[in-house]
Amino acid sequence: MTQQFPQSLQAWLAKIEACHPHEIELGLERIRRVAERLPIDLSAARKVVIAGTNGKGSTTTLLDSILRQAGYTTGAFTSPHFLRYNERIRLNGREVEDRLLCEVFAQIEQARGDIPLTYFEYGTLAALLCFSQFQPDVVLLEVGLGGRLDAVNIIDADVAMLTTVSLDHTDWLGSDREQIGREKAGVFRGGRPAICGELDIPDSVADVADAVGARLLVRGRDYAAQSSADSPCWDWWGVDADGERVQLAGLPKPALPLVNATSVLQALQLLELPRLQGQAGIEAVREGLRAARMTGRLQQVALPQGRCILDVAHNPESAGYLARWLEQNPCAGTTHLLIGMLEDKDIDRVIGLLLSQIDRWHAVTLTGRRGSPSRRISDALRRYHGVEASDYASVAQAMATLRPLLRAEDRLVVAGSFVTVSQALEALGLDG
């Protein structure tokens, strides 16, 4: 009997979401068994795996931008998406088409038999199949959760990157930075570089590198950036594949976090790609830094009155970064914050970190199994900080209410979750 497959991407997504009873089930046995049955071949590509609590998306975007400026073809796998599932898989900077996604989902469905796969595992295999067809020069794979047991870790990285190690997803990864660092460092491979952007690395990260025989390079020790807040440029130093010191001066500051750009430049040195050497390589770095943009990360949108800044800051580390950016980039008017969060995040600490930079608070309810009601945020503001907040039933309602009230000198910051930013993009009529 011929197996009947869905005819649209939306139908496929509904099917794979229902395939596994749990949203998350860490472990590599199931996905490895299915991957062995599929025509996955990335042997000709350089592969970079990016793990970490925050900064994975901007690291991937910066790498992709610079590599393409240098003339290399790229495949990038990221998550989650904002408006379209296709955002997760990009070939040379372009989202894959529905048709290709449906084709590779059918391949996976035929190959898996009775092996259950999670939503993320389906997506990982889909990305690997797309890249196997496209055969890009460099494949960039963003870890979904943790590292050691994440689906992406079936691929051996030529360069592994660990952006930061902070407390998040503690139910899955451990209750302290040492445990979480050990899980995230699980993407390291013996005899290959492992780049850590965390200044204060947990001992467990170095222990894993030593145990597997990875060459660990740490920001501030092996490579670093030099910059002043009032300068449009920055300098970088690091090492090449032979351990020789390399310096790049007068680089343009990117729109994305400089700390992630610092690690990206070190990774590019260790990939040993010829077109990134010499003056032509330096120009590719400059243009790639200038061109790199991301949806939902310090994304600025001009409004008829004022402007909107969208940032997915959803945990203490990312909230702290957003607060520092707001402080360094003040506005003449009122800073409004529209915030909606998931219940399993550290809502109280996120509020505390943003408090000094916000003039008016607007809490929204996020629906769904993990969504937090707006009252959870507004009650915490009132109880612990004596600050009043407006409550809204949805992001759309809040946007419709707030936009007419903004003055030219004001700004509206949207933060707290990918869900919040996605719904704000829809309310603004943007496609990401």
MARMI-776770 format. One record per residue (C-alpha): y, z, x; residue in three letters; residue number from 1. Coordinates in steps of 0.5 Angstrom, whole numbers, padded with zeros to 4 digits. Layout:
! residues N
Y, Z, X, ala, NUM
...
This chain:
! residues 432
0000, 0000, 0000, met, 1
0007, -0002, 0003, thr, 2
0011, 0004, 0004, gln, 3
0018, 0003, 0000, gln, 4
0024, 0005, 0004, phe, 5
0031, 0007, 0001, pro, 6
0036, 0000, 0001, gln, 7
0042, 0004, 0003, ser, 8
0045, 0009, 0008, leu, 9
0047, 0014, 0003, gln, 10
0040, 0014, 0000, ala, 11
0037, 0014, 0007, trp, 12
0041, 0020, 0009, leu, 13
0039, 0024, 0002, ala, 14
0032, 0022, 0004, lys, 15
0032, 0025, 0011, ile, 16
0036, 0031, 0009, glu, 17
0030, 0033, 0004, ala, 18
0025, 0032, 0009, cys, 19
0025, 0038, 0012, his, 20
0026, 0045, 0009, pro, 21
0030, 0048, 0014, his, 22
0037, 0045, 0016, glu, 23
0035, 0048, 0023, ile, 24
0029, 0049, 0027, glu, 25
0029, 0049, 0034, leu, 26
0024, 0046, 0038, gly, 27
0022, 0040, 0042, leu, 28
0014, 0039, 0040, glu, 29
0015, 0035, 0034, arg, 30
0021, 0030, 0036, ile, 31
0017, 0029, 0042, arg, 32
0011, 0027, 0039, arg, 33
0015, 0022, 0034, val, 34
0019, 0019, 0040, ala, 35
0013, 0017, 0044, glu, 36
0011, 0013, 0038, arg, 37
0018, 0009, 0038, leu, 38
0020, 0004, 0043, pro, 39
0025, 0008, 0046, ile, 40
0027, 0006, 0053, asp, 41
0033, 0008, 0057, leu, 42
0031, 0007, 0064, ser, 43
0036, 0003, 0066, ala, 44
0042, 0007, 0063, ala, 45
0045, 0013, 0067, arg, 46
0045, 0019, 0062, lys, 47
0050, 0025, 0061, val, 48
0048, 0030, 0057, val, 49
0053, 0035, 0055, ile, 50
0052, 0042, 0052, ala, 51
0057, 0048, 0051, gly, 52
0060, 0052, 0046, thr, 53
0067, 0048, 0045, asn, 54
0069, 0042, 0048, gly, 55
0063, 0038, 0048, lys, 56
0066, 0032, 0043, gly, 57
0073, 0032, 0048, ser, 58
0068, 0031, 0054, thr, 59
0064, 0026, 0051, thr, 60
0071, 0022, 0049, thr, 61
0074, 0023, 0055, leu, 62
0068, 0020, 0059, leu, 63
0067, 0014, 0054, asp, 64
0074, 0012, 0055, ser, 65
0074, 0012, 0062, ile, 66
0068, 0009, 0063, leu, 67
0070, 0003, 0058, arg, 68
0076, 0002, 0062, gln, 69
0072, 0001, 0068, ala, 70
0068, -0004, 0065, gly, 71
0062, 0000, 0063, tyr, 72
0058, -0001, 0057, thr, 73
0057, 0006, 0053, thr, 74
0053, 0009, 0048, gly, 75
0055, 0016, 0045, ala, 76
0052, 0021, 0040, phe, 77
0056, 0026, 0038, thr, 78
0056, 0031, 0032, ser, 79
0058, 0033, 0026, pro, 80
0061, 0027, 0023, his, 81
0068, 0028, 0019, phe, 82
0068, 0022, 0014, leu, 83
0062, 0017, 0015, arg, 84
0055, 0019, 0018, tyr, 85
0056, 0012, 0023, asn, 86
0061, 0016, 0027, glu, 87
0055, 0020, 0030, arg, 88
0053, 0014, 0034, ile, 89
0058, 0009, 0038, arg, 90
0056, 0003, 0042, leu, 91
0062, 0001, 0046, asn, 92
0067, 0006, 0042, gly, 93
0065, 0003, 0035, arg, 94
0061, 0006, 0030, glu, 95
0054, 0003, 0029, val, 96
0053, -0001, 0022, glu, 97
0050, 0001, 0016, asp, 98
0045, -0004, 0017, arg, 99
0042, -0002, 0024, leu, 100
0042, 0005, 0022, leu, 101
0037, 0003, 0016, cys, 102
0033, -0001, 0021, glu, 103
0032, 0005, 0026, val, 104
0031, 0010, 0020, phe, 105
0025, 0006, 0018, ala, 106
0022, 0005, 0025, gln, 107
0023, 0013, 0025, ile, 108
0020, 0014, 0018, glu, 109
0014, 0009, 0020, gln, 110
0013, 0013, 0026, ala, 111
0013, 0020, 0024, arg, 112
0007, 0020, 0019, gly, 113
0006, 0027, 0017, asp, 114
0011, 0030, 0022, ile, 115
0017, 0034, 0019, pro, 116
0024, 0032, 0022, leu, 117
0030, 0036, 0021, thr, 118
0037, 0032, 0019, tyr, 119
0039, 0033, 0027, phe, 120
0032, 0030, 0030, glu, 121
0033, 0024, 0025, tyr, 122
0040, 0023, 0028, gly, 123
0038, 0024, 0035, thr, 124
0032, 0019, 0035, leu, 125
0036, 0014, 0031, ala, 126
0041, 0014, 0037, ala, 127
0036, 0013, 0042, leu, 128
0033, 0007, 0038, leu, 129
0040, 0004, 0038, cys, 130
0042, 0005, 0045, phe, 131
0035, 0002, 0047, ser, 132
0037, -0004, 0043, gln, 133
0044, -0004, 0046, phe, 134
0042, -0002, 0053, gln, 135
0049, 0001, 0055, pro, 136
0050, 0002, 0062, asp, 137
0052, 0009, 0061, val, 138
0049, 0014, 0055, val, 139
0053, 0020, 0053, leu, 140
0049, 0025, 0049, leu, 141
0052, 0031, 0046, glu, 142
0048, 0037, 0045, val, 143
0047, 0040, 0037, gly, 144
0046, 0047, 0038, leu, 145
0044, 0051, 0045, gly, 146
0041, 0046, 0050, gly, 147
0034, 0048, 0052, arg, 148
0030, 0047, 0045, leu, 149
0035, 0042, 0042, asp, 150
0033, 0035, 0040, ala, 151
0037, 0032, 0045, val, 152
0034, 0035, 0051, asn, 153
0028, 0031, 0050, ile, 154
0032, 0026, 0055, ile, 155
0033, 0028, 0062, asp, 156
0040, 0028, 0064, ala, 157
0042, 0024, 0071, asp, 158
0048, 0029, 0070, val, 159
0048, 0035, 0066, ala, 160
0055, 0038, 0063, met, 161
0056, 0045, 0061, leu, 162
0063, 0046, 0058, thr, 163
0064, 0053, 0056, thr, 164
0059, 0059, 0054, val, 165
0062, 0063, 0048, ser, 166
0059, 0067, 0043, leu, 167
0057, 0063, 0037, asp, 168
0051, 0061, 0033, his, 169
0048, 0068, 0036, thr, 170
0043, 0068, 0030, asp, 171
0039, 0062, 0034, trp, 172
0042, 0063, 0041, leu, 173
0042, 0070, 0043, gly, 174
0047, 0076, 0042, ser, 175
0051, 0076, 0049, asp, 176
0053, 0071, 0054, arg, 177
0047, 0071, 0059, glu, 178
0042, 0070, 0053, gln, 179
0047, 0064, 0051, ile, 180
0048, 0061, 0058, gly, 181
0041, 0061, 0059, arg, 182
0039, 0057, 0053, glu, 183
0045, 0052, 0054, lys, 184
0043, 0051, 0061, ala, 185
0036, 0049, 0059, gly, 186
0039, 0042, 0060, val, 187
0039, 0042, 0067, phe, 188
0034, 0038, 0071, arg, 189
0031, 0039, 0078, gly, 190
0035, 0035, 0084, gly, 191
0040, 0033, 0079, arg, 192
0048, 0035, 0078, pro, 193
0049, 0040, 0073, ala, 194
0057, 0041, 0072, ile, 195
0059, 0048, 0069, cys, 196
0067, 0048, 0066, gly, 197
0066, 0055, 0065, glu, 198
0070, 0059, 0070, leu, 199
0067, 0066, 0069, asp, 200
0059, 0063, 0069, ile, 201
0054, 0068, 0066, pro, 202
0049, 0070, 0072, asp, 203
0044, 0066, 0067, ser, 204
0047, 0059, 0068, val, 205
0046, 0060, 0076, ala, 206
0039, 0063, 0075, asp, 207
0037, 0057, 0071, val, 208
0040, 0052, 0076, ala, 209
0036, 0056, 0082, asp, 210
0030, 0056, 0078, ala, 211
0029, 0048, 0076, val, 212
0033, 0046, 0083, gly, 213
0039, 0043, 0080, ala, 214
0045, 0042, 0084, arg, 215
0050, 0047, 0080, leu, 216
0058, 0045, 0081, leu, 217
0063, 0050, 0078, val, 218
0070, 0049, 0076, arg, 219
0075, 0053, 0080, gly, 220
0070, 0053, 0086, arg, 221
0067, 0046, 0087, asp, 222
0072, 0042, 0083, tyr, 223
0079, 0044, 0080, ala, 224
0086, 0042, 0077, ala, 225
0093, 0043, 0079, gln, 226
0098, 0043, 0074, ser, 227
0105, 0046, 0071, ser, 228
0106, 0046, 0064, ala, 229
0113, 0042, 0065, asp, 230
0110, 0037, 0068, ser, 231
0107, 0030, 0065, pro, 232
0102, 0029, 0071, cys, 233
0096, 0033, 0074, trp, 234
0092, 0033, 0081, asp, 235
0085, 0034, 0081, trp, 236
0080, 0035, 0087, trp, 237
0073, 0035, 0087, gly, 238
0067, 0033, 0091, val, 239
0063, 0026, 0091, asp, 240
0055, 0025, 0091, ala, 241
0055, 0027, 0099, asp, 242
0059, 0033, 0098, gly, 243
0065, 0030, 0101, glu, 244
0072, 0032, 0098, arg, 245
0075, 0028, 0094, val, 246
0083, 0028, 0091, gln, 247
0086, 0024, 0085, leu, 248
0094, 0026, 0085, ala, 249
0099, 0024, 0079, gly, 250
0094, 0023, 0074, leu, 251
0097, 0023, 0067, pro, 252
0096, 0029, 0062, lys, 253
0091, 0027, 0057, pro, 254
0092, 0029, 0049, ala, 255
0085, 0032, 0050, leu, 256
0084, 0039, 0053, pro, 257
0086, 0038, 0061, leu, 258
0080, 0043, 0062, val, 259
0075, 0038, 0060, asn, 260
0078, 0032, 0063, ala, 261
0077, 0036, 0070, thr, 262
0070, 0037, 0069, ser, 263
0069, 0030, 0067, val, 264
0072, 0027, 0073, leu, 265
0067, 0031, 0077, gln, 266
0062, 0028, 0073, ala, 267
0064, 0021, 0074, leu, 268
0064, 0022, 0082, gln, 269
0057, 0024, 0081, leu, 270
0055, 0018, 0077, leu, 271
0056, 0014, 0083, glu, 272
0059, 0008, 0079, leu, 273
0062, 0002, 0084, pro, 274
0067, 0000, 0079, arg, 275
0070, 0008, 0079, leu, 276
0071, 0007, 0086, gln, 277
0077, 0005, 0090, gly, 278
0084, 0004, 0087, gln, 279
0081, 0000, 0081, ala, 280
0077, 0006, 0079, gly, 281
0083, 0010, 0080, ile, 282
0087, 0006, 0075, glu, 283
0081, 0006, 0070, ala, 284
0081, 0014, 0070, val, 285
0089, 0014, 0069, arg, 286
0088, 0009, 0063, glu, 287
0082, 0012, 0060, gly, 288
0086, 0019, 0060, leu, 289
0092, 0016, 0057, arg, 290
0087, 0012, 0051, ala, 291
0083, 0018, 0050, ala, 292
0084, 0020, 0042, arg, 293
0079, 0024, 0038, met, 294
0079, 0026, 0030, thr, 295
0080, 0033, 0029, gly, 296
0082, 0035, 0036, arg, 297
0090, 0037, 0036, leu, 298
0090, 0030, 0032, gln, 299
0098, 0029, 0030, gln, 300
0099, 0026, 0023, val, 301
0107, 0024, 0021, ala, 302
0108, 0026, 0014, leu, 303
0114, 0024, 0010, pro, 304
0117, 0031, 0011, gln, 305
0114, 0034, 0017, gly, 306
0108, 0033, 0021, arg, 307
0100, 0035, 0020, cys, 308
0096, 0038, 0026, ile, 309
0089, 0038, 0025, leu, 310
0084, 0042, 0029, asp, 311
0077, 0044, 0028, val, 312
0078, 0051, 0031, ala, 313
0073, 0055, 0028, his, 314
0071, 0060, 0033, asn, 315
0075, 0065, 0038, pro, 316
0075, 0061, 0044, glu, 317
0077, 0054, 0040, ser, 318
0082, 0059, 0036, ala, 319
0085, 0061, 0043, gly, 320
0086, 0054, 0045, tyr, 321
0089, 0052, 0039, leu, 322
0094, 0058, 0039, ala, 323
0096, 0057, 0046, arg, 324
0097, 0050, 0045, trp, 325
0102, 0052, 0039, leu, 326
0106, 0057, 0043, glu, 327
0107, 0051, 0049, gln, 328
0109, 0046, 0043, asn, 329
0114, 0050, 0039, pro, 330
0117, 0047, 0033, cys, 331
0124, 0048, 0030, ala, 332
0122, 0050, 0023, gly, 333
0116, 0053, 0020, thr, 334
0109, 0053, 0022, thr, 335
0104, 0053, 0016, his, 336
0097, 0054, 0017, leu, 337
0092, 0052, 0012, leu, 338
0085, 0055, 0014, ile, 339
0078, 0055, 0011, gly, 340
0072, 0057, 0015, met, 341
0064, 0058, 0014, leu, 342
0062, 0065, 0013, glu, 343
0058, 0066, 0019, asp, 344
0064, 0065, 0024, lys, 345
0068, 0071, 0027, asp, 346
0073, 0070, 0021, ile, 347
0077, 0076, 0023, asp, 348
0077, 0075, 0031, arg, 349
0080, 0067, 0029, val, 350
0085, 0070, 0025, ile, 351
0087, 0075, 0030, gly, 352
0088, 0070, 0035, leu, 353
0092, 0065, 0031, leu, 354
0097, 0071, 0028, leu, 355
0102, 0070, 0033, ser, 356
0103, 0063, 0032, gln, 357
0103, 0062, 0025, ile, 358
0109, 0063, 0020, asp, 359
0106, 0062, 0013, arg, 360
0098, 0063, 0012, trp, 361
0094, 0059, 0006, his, 362
0087, 0060, 0005, ala, 363
0082, 0055, 0002, val, 364
0075, 0056, -0001, thr, 365
0070, 0052, 0002, leu, 366
0064, 0051, -0002, thr, 367
0057, 0050, -0001, gly, 368
0052, 0055, 0002, arg, 369
0055, 0057, 0008, arg, 370
0063, 0057, 0005, gly, 371
0067, 0063, 0005, ser, 372
0072, 0064, -0001, pro, 373
0079, 0064, 0001, ser, 374
0080, 0071, -0001, arg, 375
0075, 0073, 0005, arg, 376
0081, 0070, 0009, ile, 377
0087, 0073, 0005, ser, 378
0084, 0080, 0004, asp, 379
0083, 0081, 0012, ala, 380
0090, 0078, 0013, leu, 381
0093, 0083, 0008, arg, 382
0088, 0089, 0010, arg, 383
0089, 0089, 0018, tyr, 384
0095, 0085, 0019, his, 385
0100, 0086, 0013, gly, 386
0100, 0079, 0012, val, 387
0100, 0076, 0006, glu, 388
0097, 0069, 0005, ala, 389
0097, 0064, -0001, ser, 390
0090, 0062, -0004, asp, 391
0087, 0056, -0006, tyr, 392
0081, 0053, -0009, ala, 393
0080, 0047, -0005, ser, 394
0083, 0044, 0001, val, 395
0085, 0038, -0004, ala, 396
0089, 0043, -0008, gln, 397
0092, 0046, -0002, ala, 398
0095, 0039, 0001, met, 399
0098, 0037, -0006, ala, 400
0101, 0044, -0006, thr, 401
0104, 0044, 0001, leu, 402
0106, 0037, 0003, arg, 403
0112, 0037, -0002, pro, 404
0115, 0043, 0000, leu, 405
0115, 0041, 0008, leu, 406
0122, 0040, 0011, arg, 407
0123, 0035, 0017, ala, 408
0122, 0040, 0022, glu, 409
0116, 0044, 0019, asp, 410
0109, 0043, 0021, arg, 411
0102, 0044, 0017, leu, 412
0096, 0046, 0022, val, 413
0089, 0045, 0019, val, 414
0084, 0049, 0022, ala, 415
0078, 0053, 0021, gly, 416
0072, 0048, 0020, ser, 417
0070, 0041, 0021, phe, 418
0069, 0041, 0013, val, 419
0076, 0043, 0013, thr, 420
0079, 0038, 0017, val, 421
0074, 0033, 0014, ser, 422
0077, 0034, 0007, gln, 423
0084, 0034, 0009, ala, 424
0083, 0027, 0012, leu, 425
0081, 0025, 0005, glu, 426
0087, 0028, 0002, ala, 427
0091, 0025, 0007, leu, 428
0088, 0018, 0006, gly, 429
0086, 0017, 0013, leu, 430
0079, 0014, 0015, asp, 431
0079, 0019, 0021, gly, 432
